[in-house]
Amino acid sequence: MLNLPQKTLAKVRDLLLRRQKEVDQQLKSLEKSDPVLLDGVAEASESGTESWLADTHRRLTAVKNDLLDFSSRITSSLLRIKKGTYGKCERCKIAIETERLKVMPMATLCLACSQKFVNSKKR
């Protein structure tokens, strides 16, 4: 927690906890709306039903995977706060800019390392 005021850390932690709750609710909602997981829907015999089921399930699974990834990053950020390593760049080990953390509380790289990473991906 490199030079981050406790007040700032508390705000970040609260924000992350709220986002985690939202993600959990969205995941539950997705499970309830997936036609493949609903009883009776998969047994419909109308033309095109199977392809609609497969397509809808594929799309919902993609969204679910994105939400699970987001949840994992939230959990990781909360763990770093607990360990006292939150706000430290995973590459260069210097402090991540406070303004960056306010905007992107799950950031793991400082701005300079993030830009280097993005630029290396473009090549």
C-alpha positions as CSV (number, residue, x, y, z in Angstrom):
1,M,0.0,0.0,0.0
2,L,2.5,2.5,-1.1
3,N,1.7,5.9,0.3
4,L,-2.0,5.5,-0.2
5,P,-4.0,7.2,2.5
6,Q,-6.3,4.9,4.6
7,K,-9.3,6.9,3.5
8,T,-8.5,6.2,-0.1
9,L,-7.9,2.5,0.5
10,A,-11.2,2.3,2.4
11,K,-13.0,4.0,-0.6
12,V,-11.4,1.6,-3.0
13,R,-12.2,-1.4,-0.9
14,D,-15.8,-0.3,-0.6
15,L,-16.1,0.2,-4.3
16,L,-14.6,-3.2,-5.0
17,L,-17.0,-4.9,-2.6
18,R,-19.9,-3.2,-4.2
19,R,-18.7,-4.2,-7.7
20,Q,-18.3,-7.8,-6.4
21,K,-21.8,-7.8,-5.2
22,E,-23.1,-6.5,-8.6
23,V,-21.1,-9.2,-10.4
24,D,-22.5,-11.9,-8.2
25,Q,-26.0,-10.7,-8.9
26,Q,-25.4,-10.6,-12.6
27,L,-24.0,-14.1,-12.5
28,K,-27.1,-15.4,-10.8
29,S,-29.3,-13.6,-13.3
30,L,-27.4,-15.2,-16.2
31,E,-27.9,-18.7,-14.7
32,K,-31.6,-18.1,-14.4
33,S,-31.9,-16.8,-18.0
34,D,-29.8,-19.5,-19.8
35,P,-32.3,-21.6,-21.8
36,V,-30.0,-24.6,-21.8
37,L,-30.2,-24.7,-18.0
38,L,-34.0,-24.1,-17.8
39,D,-36.2,-27.2,-17.5
40,G,-38.5,-27.8,-20.4
41,V,-37.0,-25.3,-22.8
42,A,-34.5,-27.6,-24.4
43,E,-37.2,-30.1,-25.2
44,A,-39.1,-27.7,-27.5
45,S,-39.5,-29.2,-31.0
46,E,-40.0,-26.1,-33.1
47,S,-37.8,-25.5,-36.1
48,G,-34.7,-23.5,-35.2
49,T,-35.0,-24.1,-31.5
50,E,-31.8,-26.0,-31.2
51,S,-29.7,-23.4,-33.0
52,W,-31.3,-20.6,-30.9
53,L,-30.6,-22.6,-27.7
54,A,-27.0,-23.1,-28.7
55,D,-26.4,-19.5,-29.8
56,T,-28.0,-18.1,-26.7
57,H,-26.1,-20.4,-24.4
58,R,-22.8,-19.6,-26.2
59,R,-23.4,-15.8,-25.8
60,L,-24.4,-16.2,-22.1
61,T,-21.4,-18.4,-21.4
62,A,-19.1,-15.7,-22.9
63,V,-20.7,-13.0,-20.7
64,K,-20.4,-15.3,-17.7
65,N,-16.7,-16.0,-18.4
66,D,-16.1,-12.2,-18.6
67,L,-17.9,-11.7,-15.3
68,L,-15.9,-14.5,-13.7
69,D,-12.7,-12.9,-14.9
70,F,-13.8,-9.5,-13.5
71,S,-14.7,-11.2,-10.2
72,S,-11.3,-12.8,-10.1
73,R,-9.6,-9.4,-10.6
74,I,-11.7,-7.9,-7.9
75,T,-10.8,-10.7,-5.5
76,S,-7.2,-10.3,-6.4
77,S,-7.3,-6.5,-5.7
78,L,-9.1,-7.1,-2.3
79,L,-6.4,-9.6,-1.4
80,R,-3.6,-7.2,-2.3
81,I,-5.3,-4.6,-0.1
82,K,-5.4,-7.1,2.8
83,K,-1.8,-8.1,2.2
84,G,-0.6,-4.5,2.0
85,T,0.7,-4.8,-1.6
86,Y,-2.1,-2.9,-3.2
87,G,-0.9,0.0,-5.4
88,K,2.4,-1.6,-6.3
89,C,3.1,-2.2,-10.0
90,E,3.5,-5.9,-10.7
91,R,6.3,-5.2,-13.3
92,C,8.5,-2.4,-12.1
93,K,7.5,-2.6,-8.4
94,I,7.0,1.2,-8.1
95,A,3.8,2.8,-6.8
96,I,0.9,2.9,-9.3
97,E,-0.4,6.5,-9.7
98,T,-3.2,7.3,-7.2
99,E,-5.3,8.9,-9.9
100,R,-5.0,5.7,-12.0
101,L,-6.1,3.6,-9.0
102,K,-9.1,5.9,-8.4
103,V,-10.2,5.4,-12.0
104,M,-9.1,1.8,-12.4
105,P,-9.1,0.3,-8.9
106,M,-8.1,-3.1,-10.2
107,A,-5.0,-1.8,-12.0
108,T,-1.9,-4.0,-11.5
109,L,0.5,-1.9,-13.6
110,C,1.6,1.7,-13.4
111,L,0.9,3.9,-16.4
112,A,4.3,3.5,-17.9
113,C,4.3,-0.3,-17.7
114,S,0.8,-0.5,-19.0
115,Q,1.7,1.6,-22.0
116,K,4.8,-0.6,-22.7
117,F,2.5,-3.7,-22.5
118,V,0.0,-2.2,-24.9
119,N,2.7,-1.2,-27.3
120,S,4.3,-4.6,-27.2
121,K,0.9,-6.2,-28.1
122,K,0.6,-4.0,-31.2
123,R,3.8,-5.3,-32.7
